[in-house]
Amino acid sequence: MRKKVTIVGAGQVGATTAQRIFERGYADVVLVDIVEGLPQGKALDMLESGPVVGSDASIIGANSYEPTAGSDVVVITSGIARRPGMSRDDLLFTNMGIIDGVTKQVVKHSPNSIIIIVTNPLDAMCHVALESSGFPRERVIGQSGILDTARFRTFLSMELKTSVRDIQAYVLGGHGDTMVPLVGYTTVGGVPVSNLIPKARLDQIVQRTRDGGGEIVNLLKTGSAYYAPAAGVAEMVDSIVLDQKRILPCAVLLNGEYGLRNLFVGVPVKLGAKGLEQVIQLKLSAEEEAMLKKSAAAVQELVDVMHKKKAAG
Ligand code: APR
């Protein structure tokens, strides 16, 4: 029997993710949204692409959670997207309520699922999902680092005119202005990138990576990125459903690793059938460690604001 993957939110990121997973063919897909007809229409449209793209998987849309029952992986993309001039943090309270409600439904119908969070502000929404689900940290994981790393690798590939496949990099930290591109671990065909690009230019590329989300928002004007985010989610789903044990940068709850505790921060992790199977501990430079601490402090700030709001009712 095929695995089952539910995607909550049939908007840009959710629908693109659904398409990527459906086309892989290894899982049946359920697409959920509150807008009547939207998930059903998109799912049927994708299903009808099956004969052409060669997928025998099923994909259905729903406005309720009964059809999602027994999902192996649930990807949560529901929420409002960032508009130009809006910071990720402006989204905090609206998306907090949405993620809380969705997570409770997910847990009710798929108590053994692994949840992947995509909604922004990412790290804060991971905290909401963890608390609302009561799941162990192994089963609540955020997508952010793959996207940030993919942007960094893209810009390096453009600069060096080298295949993206031969560029190894990690971007850690929070998914926001405090992300931490690890220049020291970035190699091109095994050669450290700092040997290939002068520091001043590398700094510009790092900055473009940090501003990568905003760059797309400014171009699109009516929404935020979705092709690359969906690609990142699909890579995580592959690793979990196919038990690939890939090492990918994801947001997970740290339990003392990197000197941080009880905070979701982007770090390299091993993803497999059990979800988070291992946190990979890289040795960071003093500067990188300071940047990661700063990133963690930014996440802590959001968590504190959310807890205050929750306590106030
Ligand atoms: N339950 C289910 N779906 C919901 C709910 C809910 N409670 N609330 C909103 N939605 C749906 C909306 O109806 C919409 O179809 O979530 C979808 C969001 O889609 P878009 O507005 O197209 O947003 P998108 O670009 O997909 O981004 C989604 O991912 O990358 C992040 O920052 C981005 O937080 C945003 C999220």
Residues whose N, C-alpha, C, O or C-beta is under 5 A from the ligand:
A	BS01	APR	G9 A10 G11 Q12 V13 G14 V32 D33 I34 V35 T77 S78 G79 I80 A81 R82 I98 V118 T119 N120 S224 A225
